[in-house]
Amino acid sequence: MHFAHFRIPVKLLFLLSSRESPTLLLSSPPSSSSSEEEVEEIGGGGGVGVGEEAMLGGGGVSAGSTFPGFTRLCKGLAVILIAGFVLLQVLPSALAYLALIPARTIPFAWNLITAGYIEQSLPGVVVSTIGLLFCGKFLEPLWGAKEFVKFIFVVNLLTSVAVFVTAIALYYITTEERYLYTPISGFYGVLAGFLVGIKQIMPDQELLKIKAKWVPSLVILFAVAISFFVAESLSYLPTLLSGFYMSWIYLRYFQKYPETSLKGDPSDEFSFSSFFPEFLRPIIDPIASIFDKIFCGRRSEGSVESRGYTMGDTPLPGSDPIEATRRRERGARALEQRLAAEKLSGARSSEGVLGEDATANV
C-alpha cells in the first residue's frame, strides 16, 4: 500500500492537536461556497449555545479549536500559580512569608497580595489553574486584558483584607489561636469572582445543565456543606466566601465601562438577592439596599428604576438596567462570534489538508 494513503489520518491528528490562531480567519480566503454556508449555519440565528458550548466545548467544537483559546495572560498567571506551588515543595519555609497568617500580617503586609497566588496542595493548584484558564478564556476578551488584571488584583486584595479582618474578629470572639496562626492562601477567592462575572455576563446560559446564574450560589453552598466534614475548611472557606462577596461589590458598583464611562451594573438581574431563591429575596433586599446607600449615595427606588445612576436631575445615558442588559447581550454576541471564528478556522484548515492529500494521491 502506498504511503500516501496514511497521510490523511496523520495530518488530521496533527490538526486536532495543533494550536490554531483565530487570526487565520482573516488571512485565509474562502475556498468554496460551502464555506459561506458554514458561516451562516455556525454564526446565524442564535444556533450557537454561547455559554454551554463555549465553556464546555460541546456542539461539535473540535479539540483543536478549544485549547488554543487560552490567552497569553492567563497562561502567564497559570505559570505563577504553578511556580508558587513548586516553590513551597522546594522551600516549605517560604509559606510563612507568602501565605496570609493573621498574627504576622502587620509586619508582613505583602501577604495580602501574595497569599492569593500560593497554593498549598496539588489538587488546589490543579483546580485553580484549570479554572483560571477556562474562565479567563472568555472573560478576558470581553473585559480586556487591563480590566481582567485589575479585577484579579482588586478581588484578591479585598479578599485577603476581608479574611484578615474575619480571622481577627473570630479570635477575639473565641480566643482560639488557630484563627491567628493558620496559613491561609489560594486562588479560590478570584475563582469565585470569575463565577460571579460569568453570572453577570451570561446568566441564562447552561453550564453542565445548570444555568450560569446559579453556579456561584451552588458552589458556595457546596463549600459550606463540606466544611462541616473537612477539618481544613479554615484554609479555603473564608477565602471563597470573601472572594464571592468582594467580586460582586466590585462588579456591582465599581467596574468601569469604557463605552459609557460609568461604573457598575445596577440591573435587577445582578442584585445581591439574585443569588438566592425567590422566597428569600424579600428578606435579602432590605439588607442589600444598605450597599446602595454606601456606594451610590441616597437615592429612591423610583430614580433607580427610571433613570439609573444620576447626577443632580440629569440622567446619565446608558446607566439604567437596560444598558446593563445590552452589555450582557454584546458580551454574549462576542462569545458567539469568537466560537464561530474558531469553528470556521478549523473547518477551512481541514479542507486545505484534505485538498492537499487528494492532490498527492492523484
Buried (B, 14 or more C-beta within 10 A) or exposed (E): EEEEEEBBEEBBEEBBEBEBEBEBBEEBEEEEEEBEEBBEEBBEEEEBBBBBBBBBBEBEBBEBBBBBBBBEBBEEBBEBBBEBBEBBEEEEEBBEBBBBBBBBBEEBEEBBBBBBBBBBBEEBBBBBBEBBBBBBBBBBBBBEBEBBBBBBEBBBBBBBBBBBEBBBEBBEEEEEEEBBEBBBBBBBBBBBBBBBBBBBBBBEBBBEEEBBBBBBBEBBEEBEEEBEEEEEBBBBBBBBBBBBBBBBBBBBBEBEBEEBEBBBBBBEBBBBBBBBEEEEBEEBEEEBBEBBEEEBEEBEEEBBEEBBBBEEEEBBEBBBBEBBBBBBEEBBEBBBBBBBBBBBBBBBBBBBBEEEBEEEEE
